[in-house]
Amino acid sequence: MHIKTILLMLLSTTLITLNSQAKPEREDRDDNRVPPTPDEIIERLDSDGSGSITGDEAKGFMAKYFERIDANSDGEISEEELLHAHENRGQKSKQGREDIKAADTDQNGSISIDEATEAGLKKMVENFDKIDTDSDGQISEEEMHQLRKQMGKRERDTQ
């Protein structure tokens, strides 16, 4: 009987300790949560009261993409620039894929260096030999997929 009491106390103590160290559930992680408006973001981050966010005030995602969001390159992100960045997120990669698809003028599913040049895909032309991993003179959909995968991995590694 004495051993059962000791074991019960030991188990209770362990459970209480584990429970107190457990991470509390975050109440702000609600599926129905509305993202903050640009005005709310500025209000939260604008520590000097200038009405915009400087590089020193930017945090997290905004700090990482500060130069991209700061469209006029004045060193501050305004409410208009935040609105524009929010409205256009994902558009650059979507447009890039459409440009690549349009470059395939012979519709063979691959892009030659001539097609890339004619389509004005300067970066693709500059890096053609690196992207064309099988050196067949064509960039296939699989090679483009591998490139996107690599670029995504590089971006995640820098976060």
N, C-alpha and C positions, 0 to 999 in steps of 0.2 A: 504494500500500500504506500509506503514511504517513497519507493522508487517511482511509482506512478505519479505522485505529486511533484517530485523533482523534475521528471521528464515533461510533465504538463507545464510547469513554470518555465522550463528551458525553451520549450516550443513556443509558448506565449511571448516570451522575451524576444526570441528570434523573429517572430512574425511582426511584432510591434516595431522592431528595429527596421526590418525590411520595408514595412509600410511607410514609415516616416521618411525613408530615403527614396521612395518611389517618386518619379516625376509626376507632378499634378497634371491633369488633363487641361489643355489650353482651351479656355472658353472662347477665345477669339478665332479659333480654327473651325469656323462654322461653314458648312457647304453653301449656305445662303448669304454669306458675307459679301457685301458690296465693296469693290476696291475703292480706295480713297480718290477723290477728285483732285485735279491738278492744284486747285486752290488749297485743299486740305494738306496736300504734300508740301507745298510751299510754306504754309502756316507752321507745319511741324518741323521742317528743316531750316527755315530761314532764321538763323540765330541773330543776325545783325539787323533784322527788320527792314531790309532793303526792298523786299517784295519779289526777290528772285533768289536763286540758289547758286552760290559760288562753288568752286571746286573743293574748297575746304569744308563746306557745309554738306556736300553730297555724301550719301551713305549707300552701301550695298550696291544694288543693281545700277542705281543712278551714278554712283562714283565710277563704276566699271565702264559705263557707256556715256560718260559725261560729254566727251568731245563729239560723239555722234548726235546726242540730244541737243547740244548747244549749236543750233543750226547757223547762227550768225557769227559764231566764234568770238563772242565778246567776253568770254570767261564767266558768264552767268546764264543760268537756265531760267527763262521767264515762263509764266503760265501758258502763253501761246505756244512756246516751244514744247512744253510738256504735253499740251493738247495734240499738237502735230505728231509728236513721237508716239503717243498712244494710238492715234487714228491710223498711223502708217506702220505699226509694228507688224512684222511678217511680210510686208509688201515687197521689200527688196529681194528676198529669196524667191518669192512667188514670181516676180517679174524676171528674175534671172533664169528660172526654169522655163518660163515662156520664151525668152530670148533664145535659149539653147534649143528648144524644140523647133522654133522657127528657123534656126540656122541649118537644120537638117533638110536642105532643099531637095535632095534626091529621095527622101523618106525611107532610107535604109536602116534607120535606127541608130546610126553612128554619125559622128561629125568628123569630117576631114579637116586638115589644116586650111585648105582653100575655103571650105564652107565657113569655118570660124573667122577667117580673115574677112570674107565678104560680109559676114553678119556684124562685123565690128566688135567681136569678142576678144578685146585686146589682152586681157589677163589669160584667157584660154590659149591664145596664140603664143604668148610669152612663155607659158608653162606647158606647152603641148607635149613635149617629150616626157615630162614628169607624169602627166596625167595618163598618157598613152602607155600604160604599163606593159602591154604585150608587144609594143613597137610595131604594130601592123599599119600605122599611118591613119588610124581611125580611133576616135574616142567613143567607146561603146557605152550603152546605158549602164552596164555593170561597172565600168571604170568610173563613170560619173557618180554612181551610187557609192563606190569605195571612197571617192574624193569627198563627198558630202559627209560620209561616216567619219573620215579622218578629220575634217574640219570641225565637226561637232565634238569629237573627242578632244581636239586641241582647245576648243572654247571651254569645255567643261574643266580641263586641266588648269586653265588660267583663273578659274573662279575661286 
